[in-house]
Amino acid sequence: MSIQLKKGALQLCVLSLLSKTDMYGFELVGAISTHVAISEGTIYPLLKRIKDEGYVTTYLQESQEGPPRKYYSITSHGRTTLNTLEEEWNNLVEGINQILQQSRRN
């Protein structure tokens, strides 16, 4: 999968997960990596970028297992972006599936 396509898909995944509940970085890595092969080094730059763009905010929460954790929470701007990304993703997948079905018939 191309790097650009994977970056866009990962942003969609992160925003989608955060639309359900606030999560910390390592938790996001675990949730995504059960479905897509990623590393921590992929998620943290993405989290910084989407925070800088105003899609998420952060806060620290105490942890019983060590230092406080930085949690990410989706903003209203992030929810709007998520809706746009979902629509774009669905249109892309639908278009690709149509092409694949046509090529199978030929």
C-alpha atoms as one frame of an Amber mdcrd trajectory, in Angstrom:
protein
   0.000   0.000   0.000   1.368   3.423  -0.874   2.558   5.609   1.983   0.125
   8.450   1.127  -2.874   6.124   0.928  -1.896   4.472   4.211  -1.489   7.873
   5.915  -4.964   8.931   4.838  -6.456   5.620   5.884  -4.721   5.796   9.275
  -6.033   9.308   9.877  -9.511   8.011   9.125  -8.985   5.082  11.537  -7.674
   7.303  14.340 -10.502   9.811  14.039 -13.053   7.005  13.849 -11.734   5.348
  17.012 -11.584   8.677  18.835 -15.160   9.436  17.835 -16.177   6.521  20.096
 -13.924   7.199  23.096 -10.808   9.103  24.142  -7.649   7.016  23.839  -3.911
   7.344  24.462  -1.299   6.738  21.775  -0.263   3.189  22.609  -3.926   2.230
  22.963  -4.593   3.570  19.452  -1.646   1.603  18.091  -3.033  -1.584  19.642
  -6.559  -1.011  18.352  -5.398  -0.297  14.801  -2.658  -2.923  14.625  -5.169
  -5.717  15.227  -6.438  -4.951  11.709  -3.583  -3.131   9.911   0.179  -3.584
  10.284   1.502  -0.347  11.824   4.144   0.731  14.302   4.185   3.309  17.079
   6.494   5.387  14.908   3.674   5.749  12.392   0.975   6.915  14.800   2.751
   9.531  16.911   3.658  11.899  14.040   0.066  11.525  12.786  -1.290  12.373
  16.249   0.905  15.482  16.400  -0.259  16.584  12.954  -3.976  16.112  13.637
  -3.574  17.922  16.972  -1.844  20.823  15.208  -4.686  20.892  12.663  -7.283
  21.095  15.445  -8.892  17.691  14.871  -8.060  16.515  18.402  -7.140  17.932
  21.779  -5.069  16.265  24.484  -5.127  15.961  28.237  -3.083  14.059  30.810
  -4.644  11.387  32.992  -2.980   9.555  35.843  -2.132   5.908  35.248  -1.835
   3.148  37.828   0.870   1.519  35.694   3.301   4.432  35.425   3.459   8.079
  34.490   0.370  10.028  33.384  -0.878   9.201  29.896  -1.666  11.710  27.170
  -5.195  11.078  25.960  -6.541  12.290  22.639 -10.088  13.583  22.286 -11.774
  14.412  18.975 -12.984  17.992  18.465 -16.050  19.163  16.553 -13.680  20.102
  13.700 -12.325  16.547  13.882 -15.836  15.089  13.670 -16.592  17.194  10.598
 -13.326  16.035   9.033 -14.140  12.423   9.938 -17.494  12.670   8.148 -15.790
  14.093   5.047 -13.052  11.434   5.107 -15.607   8.634   5.525 -17.562   9.878
   2.528 -14.407  10.185   0.411 -13.246   6.720   1.516 -16.588   5.107   0.704
 -16.661   6.768  -2.728 -13.104   5.585  -3.427 -13.830   2.009  -2.338 -17.065
   1.920  -4.329 -15.312   3.184  -7.454 -12.446   0.713  -7.112 -14.860  -2.174
  -6.506 -16.785  -1.253  -9.659 -13.563  -1.269 -11.689 -12.523  -4.629 -10.211
 -15.939  -6.153 -10.949 -15.833  -4.911 -14.560 -12.359  -6.307 -15.103 -13.434
  -9.709 -13.742 -16.267  -9.881 -16.282 -13.937  -9.215 -19.210
